[in-house]
Amino acid sequence: MRKTASRAAVPLIEIIKNGATWEVHWDYQEAPESSILFQRREYLRGYIDGTMDDLGIHPDNVLCASGLTGTVKKLKEDQVVKLGDALNRVLVPLVTKEFTRLQNMNILPHLRMVGRERRTCRG
């Protein structure tokens, strides 16, 4: 049986200075709670696209941007700070809440019994 994690595998968000410009990279972490990012991908894509548009980030600077992964280059310092903050505000709480929900479901006795019955039943 797999050992349960003690904390959520939140997406990694990295801000890098590259010469005179800045970059933002983000990537989800493989874990059950990360499935929420796949489920909410359309919402997250709209949120991220809208944020980048609001910050005046030119589409040519976006190599990839989704709720799962992203790379945005050639940013000004104020843009990178605001984009990093926006990503932290949406991605981290979403994964953290899903982690808590899954942990709570795991401790409910009637759900544990259903899981056991499914493993032993060969109908």
Salt bridges, closest charged atoms under 4 A:
GLU23 OE1 - HIS25 NE2 2.74
ASP49 OD2 - ARG45 NE 3.08
ASP60 OD2 - HIS58 ND1 3.55
ASP85 OD2 - ARG89 NH1 2.45
GLU98 OE2 - ARG101 NH2 2.82
